[in-house]
Amino acid sequence: MTAPDTAEVLRRTRELLAAHPPATTGRTDFLKARFDAGLAWVHYPEGLGGLGASRSLQPAVDAELAAAGAPDNDPRRIGIGLGMAAPTLLGFGTDEQKQRFLRPLWVGEEVWCQLFSEPGAGSDLAALGTRAVRDAGSGAEGGGDWVIDGQKVWTSSAHLARWAILIARTDPDLPKHRGISYFICDMTDPGVEVRPLRQITGEAEFNEVFLTGVRIPDSRRLGPVGDGWKVAQTTLMNERVSIGGSRIPREGGMIGPVSRTWRERPDLRTHDLHQRLLTLWVEAEVARLTGERLRQQLVAGQPGPEGSGMKLAFARLNQQISGLEVELLGDEGLLYGDWTMTRPELVDFTGRDAGYRYLRSKGNSIEGGTSEVLLNIVAERVLGLPSEPRNDKDVAWKDLAR
């Protein structure tokens, strides 16, 4: 069957608008209708929110809907579901899992979080110690339940999430990369405890999650037992693309506020700051266009290491731009509006005031893969440089020093 072209995709978009006028259709109802019409992510298969079309056609759909005033979902609230869980489900999920999870995920009815990092396994994620033990005697459909015990940390939106993507160790006798399995965890199940982690901004966007005797049926496992590291690589690569290569307009992201301040406050300008702002503006635009090209080159669910380079650029630019903004504002830039402890519903890198942006950007070089780890990925997998010596790759996890 021939994949739809631009004309066909736009025809379907206009039919959606005619059948569900944005002015008279509720937001959730419109998003459900859009998913069912295959216009959520056009490169996904039919029946799963897509049309099997080229990914490059998505901007045309988005522009047509935006011009008609149609509602959209909010990646700031459901970004983990959209950018990480969905492509992993597409690549490794069963038909039943895809049908169950993708629609409410995209519509925003169910928020997702990511249970990967641990107190002793951050940059070296494969060293994780959360255990998943098979209870074959449980008699559950699909071969019994898995019983999960452990602790996860730096979990964005865990206080809002219904579902989590989770990796846990299922065989401690294998080397650390080979004894891991990948699960979907119900965050409302008994034994799941979420505790806030207050950040330098004052808010608790992140959390730590304790898992005590949490039962997960084998039907919510993604990929083969023991092959979770391979599945997790799909999640991690998509995470870096979703952070570093997100779709934004010109002067979107961190460069927008400082550019507006520059235009509206001529009294703050100096020659040195002007030159630095011009340089960062150009670099931000290059990064934006490179991210667009990267998204068009992606095969659904199978990004390469290039996303690590984009995420590196994102962190560096955000920190340099926010630092310039504070310097431009002088004393005003040192003010911070609100230290109130809150548990926000949105992950917003650029919101609030200059002080918030400066403080929040410090986490950009840690979350989604530390810059040091990503530099190694770029060096080895993009530039072809030799790997650093490792003496732990073939040692059983249980024998590793911790």
C-alpha positions as CSV (number, residue, x, y, z in Angstrom):
1,M,0.0,0.0,0.0
2,T,1.4,3.4,-1.0
3,A,2.1,5.8,1.9
4,P,0.0,8.9,1.9
5,D,1.6,12.0,0.3
6,T,1.3,15.6,1.4
7,A,-2.0,16.2,-0.5
8,E,-3.6,13.1,1.1
9,V,-2.4,14.0,4.6
10,L,-3.7,17.6,4.3
11,R,-7.1,16.3,2.9
12,R,-7.5,14.1,6.0
13,T,-6.5,17.0,8.2
14,R,-9.3,19.2,6.7
15,E,-11.8,16.4,7.0
16,L,-10.9,16.1,10.7
17,L,-11.4,19.9,11.2
18,A,-14.8,19.7,9.3
19,A,-16.0,16.8,11.4
20,H,-14.7,18.2,14.7
21,P,-14.7,22.0,14.6
22,P,-12.2,23.2,17.2
23,A,-14.5,26.0,18.3
24,T,-17.3,23.6,19.4
25,T,-15.3,20.4,20.2
26,G,-13.8,19.8,23.6
27,R,-10.0,19.6,23.9
28,T,-9.9,15.9,24.9
29,D,-12.5,14.9,22.3
30,F,-10.6,16.7,19.6
31,L,-7.3,15.0,20.5
32,K,-8.9,11.6,20.5
33,A,-10.4,12.2,17.1
34,R,-7.1,13.4,15.8
35,F,-5.4,10.2,17.1
36,D,-8.1,8.1,15.5
37,A,-7.7,9.9,12.2
38,G,-4.0,9.0,12.1
39,L,-2.8,12.6,12.5
40,A,-1.2,12.3,16.0
41,W,2.2,11.2,14.6
42,V,1.7,10.5,10.9
43,H,4.8,8.2,10.7
44,Y,3.3,5.7,13.1
45,P,1.2,2.7,11.7
46,E,-2.5,3.0,11.0
47,G,-4.6,2.3,14.0
48,L,-1.8,3.6,16.4
49,G,-2.3,7.3,15.7
50,G,-0.5,7.4,12.4
51,L,-0.9,6.8,8.6
52,G,2.4,5.1,7.9
53,A,3.5,8.3,6.1
54,S,6.8,10.1,6.1
55,R,7.7,11.8,9.4
56,S,8.5,15.0,7.3
57,L,4.8,15.5,6.7
58,Q,4.0,16.1,10.4
59,P,4.9,19.8,10.3
60,A,2.3,20.4,7.6
61,V,-0.4,18.7,9.7
62,D,0.6,20.7,12.8
63,A,0.6,24.0,10.9
64,E,-2.9,23.3,9.4
65,L,-4.3,22.5,12.8
66,A,-2.7,25.4,14.5
67,A,-4.0,27.8,11.8
68,A,-7.5,26.5,12.5
69,G,-7.1,27.1,16.3
70,A,-7.2,23.4,17.1
71,P,-6.0,22.3,20.6
72,D,-2.8,20.3,20.9
73,N,-1.2,18.2,23.7
74,D,1.4,19.7,26.0
75,P,4.9,18.1,25.9
76,R,5.8,20.0,29.0
77,R,3.4,17.8,30.9
78,I,3.6,14.5,29.0
79,G,7.0,14.8,27.4
80,I,8.3,11.5,28.9
81,G,5.3,9.6,27.4
82,L,5.6,11.3,24.0
83,G,9.4,11.3,23.7
84,M,10.5,8.1,25.5
85,A,7.7,5.7,26.3
86,A,5.8,5.9,23.0
87,P,8.8,5.1,20.6
88,T,9.8,2.3,23.0
89,L,6.3,0.8,23.0
90,L,6.3,1.1,19.2
91,G,9.6,-0.7,18.8
92,F,9.2,-3.4,21.4
93,G,5.6,-3.5,22.6
94,T,3.1,-6.3,21.8
95,D,0.0,-5.4,19.8
96,E,-2.0,-5.4,23.0
97,Q,0.4,-3.1,24.7
98,K,0.4,-0.6,21.8
99,Q,-3.4,-0.6,21.7
100,R,-3.7,-0.1,25.4
101,F,-1.2,2.6,26.0
102,L,-0.5,4.8,23.0
103,R,-3.8,6.6,22.7
104,P,-4.3,7.7,26.3
105,L,-0.6,8.6,26.3
106,W,-0.8,10.9,23.3
107,V,-4.1,12.4,24.4
108,G,-2.6,13.2,27.8
109,E,-5.1,11.2,29.8
110,E,-2.2,9.2,31.3
111,V,1.1,10.7,32.4
112,W,4.3,8.7,32.3
113,C,7.5,8.8,34.2
114,Q,10.9,7.1,33.8
115,L,12.3,4.8,36.6
116,F,15.9,4.4,35.4
117,S,18.5,6.2,37.5
118,E,19.3,5.0,41.0
119,P,21.4,6.4,43.9
120,G,24.2,4.1,42.9
121,A,23.6,4.0,39.2
122,G,23.3,7.3,37.5
123,S,25.9,7.9,34.8
124,D,26.7,4.2,35.0
125,L,23.1,3.2,34.6
126,A,23.8,-0.5,33.8
127,A,25.1,-0.9,37.3
128,L,21.5,-0.6,38.6
129,G,20.5,-2.8,41.6
130,T,16.7,-2.7,41.6
131,R,15.7,-6.4,41.5
132,A,12.9,-8.1,39.7
133,V,12.2,-11.7,40.8
134,R,9.8,-14.0,39.0
135,D,7.0,-15.4,41.1
136,A,6.1,-18.3,38.8
137,G,3.7,-19.6,41.3
138,S,1.4,-16.6,41.1
139,G,-0.4,-18.1,38.1
140,A,-0.9,-14.8,36.4
141,E,-1.5,-14.7,32.7
142,G,1.7,-14.5,30.7
143,G,3.8,-16.6,33.1
144,G,3.5,-15.1,36.5
145,D,4.2,-11.8,38.2
146,W,7.5,-10.1,38.7
147,V,8.2,-8.8,42.2
148,I,10.2,-5.5,42.2
149,D,12.3,-4.1,45.1
150,G,14.6,-1.1,44.9
151,Q,14.9,2.6,44.7
152,K,14.9,5.1,41.8
153,V,15.9,8.7,41.8
154,W,15.6,12.0,39.8
155,T,12.2,10.8,38.5
156,S,10.5,13.8,36.8
157,S,6.7,13.9,37.2
158,A,6.5,10.8,39.3
159,H,4.0,12.6,41.5
160,L,1.7,12.9,38.5
161,A,2.3,9.7,36.7
162,R,0.0,6.8,36.2
163,W,2.6,4.6,34.4
164,A,6.4,4.3,34.4
165,I,8.9,2.7,32.2
166,L,11.1,0.7,34.5
167,I,14.4,-1.3,34.2
168,A,15.3,-3.8,36.8
169,R,17.9,-6.5,37.3
170,T,16.5,-10.0,36.6
171,D,19.8,-12.0,36.7
172,P,22.6,-10.8,38.9
173,D,24.9,-13.7,37.7
174,L,25.2,-12.0,34.3
175,P,27.4,-9.0,33.4
176,K,25.6,-5.8,34.2
177,H,24.4,-5.0,30.7
178,R,22.9,-8.5,30.1
179,G,20.9,-9.2,33.2
180,I,18.4,-6.4,32.9
181,S,14.7,-6.5,31.9
182,Y,12.3,-3.7,31.0
183,F,8.8,-3.3,32.4
184,I,5.8,-1.0,32.5
185,C,5.0,-0.2,36.2
186,D,1.6,1.0,37.4
187,M,2.5,3.9,39.8
188,T,-0.8,3.4,41.7
189,D,0.1,-0.1,42.7
190,P,0.8,-1.0,46.4
191,G,4.4,-0.7,47.3
192,V,5.1,2.3,45.1
193,E,6.1,5.3,47.2
194,V,7.0,8.7,45.7
195,R,8.9,11.3,47.7
196,P,9.7,14.8,46.5
197,L,13.3,16.1,45.9
198,R,13.5,19.8,46.3
199,Q,15.7,21.5,43.8
200,I,17.8,24.6,43.7
201,T,14.8,26.4,42.1
202,G,12.8,25.7,45.3
203,E,10.3,23.4,43.5
204,A,10.2,19.6,43.5
205,E,9.9,18.7,39.8
206,F,12.0,15.5,40.5
207,N,11.3,12.7,42.9
208,E,12.7,9.6,44.4
209,V,10.7,6.4,44.1
210,F,10.8,3.5,46.5
211,L,9.6,0.1,45.2
212,T,8.7,-2.5,47.9
213,G,7.3,-5.8,46.8
214,V,5.6,-4.2,43.7
215,R,4.0,-6.8,41.5
216,I,4.1,-6.4,37.8
217,P,2.5,-9.1,35.5
218,D,4.7,-10.5,32.8
219,S,2.3,-9.1,30.3
220,R,3.7,-5.7,31.1
221,R,7.3,-6.6,30.2
222,L,8.8,-5.0,27.1
223,G,11.2,-7.1,25.1
224,P,12.7,-10.5,26.1
225,V,13.8,-11.3,29.7
226,G,17.4,-10.1,30.1
227,D,17.4,-7.9,27.0
228,G,16.2,-4.8,28.8
229,W,19.4,-2.9,28.1
230,K,18.8,-3.0,24.4
231,V,15.2,-1.8,24.9
232,A,16.5,1.0,27.3
233,Q,18.9,2.2,24.6
234,T,15.8,3.0,22.4
235,T,14.4,5.0,25.3
236,L,17.6,6.8,26.1
237,M,18.4,7.8,22.4
238,N,14.8,9.1,22.0
239,E,15.1,11.0,25.3
240,R,18.1,12.9,24.0
241,V,16.4,13.7,20.8
242,S,13.3,14.9,22.6
243,I,15.3,17.1,24.9
244,G,17.9,18.4,22.5
245,G,16.0,18.3,19.2
246,S,12.5,19.4,20.3
247,R,10.5,21.3,17.7
248,I,10.5,25.0,18.5
249,P,10.0,28.2,16.4
250,R,12.7,30.7,15.6
251,E,13.7,32.4,18.8
252,G,12.0,29.7,20.8
253,G,13.5,28.2,23.9
254,M,16.1,30.0,26.0
255,I,17.2,32.5,23.4
256,G,13.7,34.1,23.2
257,P,13.5,35.9,26.6
258,V,17.0,37.4,26.4
259,S,16.4,38.6,22.8
260,R,13.1,40.3,23.9
261,T,14.9,41.9,26.8
262,W,17.6,43.2,24.4
263,R,15.1,44.8,22.1
264,E,12.9,46.3,24.9
265,R,15.7,47.5,27.2
266,P,18.2,49.5,25.2
267,D,19.6,51.0,28.4
268,L,21.1,47.6,29.3
269,R,23.1,47.1,26.0
270,T,26.8,47.1,25.8
271,H,29.0,46.3,22.8
272,D,30.5,43.2,24.4
273,L,27.0,41.8,25.3
274,H,25.8,42.6,21.8
275,Q,28.5,40.5,20.3
276,R,28.0,37.6,22.7
277,L,24.2,37.7,22.1
278,L,24.6,37.6,18.3
279,T,26.9,34.6,18.6
280,L,24.5,32.7,20.8
281,W,21.5,33.6,18.7
282,V,23.3,32.2,15.6
283,E,24.2,29.0,17.5
284,A,20.7,28.6,18.8
285,E,19.3,28.9,15.3
286,V,21.8,26.4,14.0
287,A,20.9,24.0,16.8
288,R,17.2,24.5,16.0
289,L,17.6,23.7,12.3
290,T,19.9,20.8,13.0
291,G,17.3,19.4,15.3
292,E,14.7,19.7,12.6
293,R,16.9,17.8,10.1
294,L,17.6,15.1,12.7
295,R,13.9,14.5,13.3
296,Q,13.3,14.1,9.6
297,Q,16.1,11.6,9.3
298,L,14.9,9.4,12.2
299,V,13.4,6.0,11.6
300,A,10.5,5.7,14.1
301,G,11.8,4.4,17.4
302,Q,15.4,3.9,16.1
303,P,17.4,7.2,16.5
304,G,21.2,7.0,16.4
305,P,23.9,8.6,18.5
306,E,23.5,12.0,16.8
307,G,20.8,12.8,19.4
308,S,23.5,12.8,22.0
309,G,25.3,15.6,20.2
310,M,22.1,17.6,20.0
311,K,21.5,17.1,23.7
312,L,25.0,18.3,24.5
313,A,24.4,21.5,22.4
314,F,21.1,22.1,24.2
315,A,22.7,22.0,27.7
316,R,25.6,24.1,26.7
317,L,23.5,26.7,25.0
318,N,20.9,27.0,27.7
319,Q,23.6,27.5,30.4
320,Q,25.5,30.1,28.3
321,I,22.3,32.0,27.3
322,S,20.8,32.0,30.8
323,G,24.1,33.3,32.1
324,L,24.2,36.1,29.6
325,E,20.6,37.0,30.5
326,V,21.5,37.4,34.2
327,E,24.6,39.4,33.3
328,L,22.5,41.6,30.9
329,L,19.9,42.4,33.6
330,G,22.5,43.2,36.3
331,D,21.1,43.5,39.7
332,E,17.6,42.5,38.4
333,G,19.0,39.3,37.2
334,L,20.0,38.3,40.7
335,L,16.4,38.5,41.9
336,Y,14.4,35.3,42.2
337,G,10.6,35.5,42.3
338,D,9.5,32.6,44.4
339,W,11.2,30.0,46.5
340,T,8.0,28.3,47.5
341,M,8.1,24.5,47.7
342,T,5.8,23.4,44.8
343,R,5.4,20.1,42.9
344,P,4.8,21.5,39.4
345,E,2.6,19.8,36.7
346,L,4.9,21.0,33.9
347,V,8.5,20.6,33.0
348,D,9.3,24.0,31.8
349,F,13.0,24.9,31.1
350,T,12.3,28.5,30.0
351,G,9.4,29.6,32.2
352,R,9.2,32.2,35.0
353,D,12.0,34.8,35.4
354,A,15.6,35.1,34.5
355,G,16.8,33.8,37.9
356,Y,14.7,30.7,37.5
357,R,16.0,30.0,34.0
358,Y,19.6,30.4,35.2
359,L,19.2,28.0,38.1
360,R,17.1,25.5,36.2
361,S,19.5,25.3,33.3
362,K,22.2,23.9,35.6
363,G,20.3,20.6,35.5
364,N,20.4,20.4,31.7
365,S,23.9,19.0,31.6
366,I,22.8,16.2,34.0
367,E,19.3,15.1,33.1
368,G,18.8,12.9,30.1
369,G,22.4,11.7,30.2
370,T,25.3,13.7,31.7
371,S,27.4,15.7,29.3
372,E,30.5,13.6,30.2
373,V,28.7,10.4,29.1
374,L,27.3,12.0,26.0
375,L,30.8,13.2,25.0
376,N,32.0,9.6,25.2
377,I,29.1,8.5,23.0
378,V,29.8,11.1,20.4
379,A,33.5,10.3,20.4
380,E,33.0,6.6,20.0
381,R,29.9,6.2,17.9
382,V,30.0,9.4,15.8
383,L,33.7,10.2,15.4
384,G,34.9,6.6,15.6
385,L,37.5,7.2,18.3
386,P,38.6,4.2,20.4
387,S,36.6,3.3,23.5
388,E,38.0,3.9,27.0
389,P,39.4,0.8,28.7
390,R,36.8,-1.1,30.7
391,N,37.4,-4.0,33.1
392,D,33.8,-4.5,34.2
393,K,31.9,-5.4,31.1
394,D,32.4,-9.2,31.4
395,V,32.1,-9.5,35.2
396,A,28.9,-10.8,36.8
397,W,27.0,-7.9,38.3
398,K,27.0,-9.6,41.7
399,D,30.8,-9.6,41.7
400,L,31.2,-5.9,40.9
401,A,32.6,-3.6,43.6
402,R,29.9,-1.2,44.9
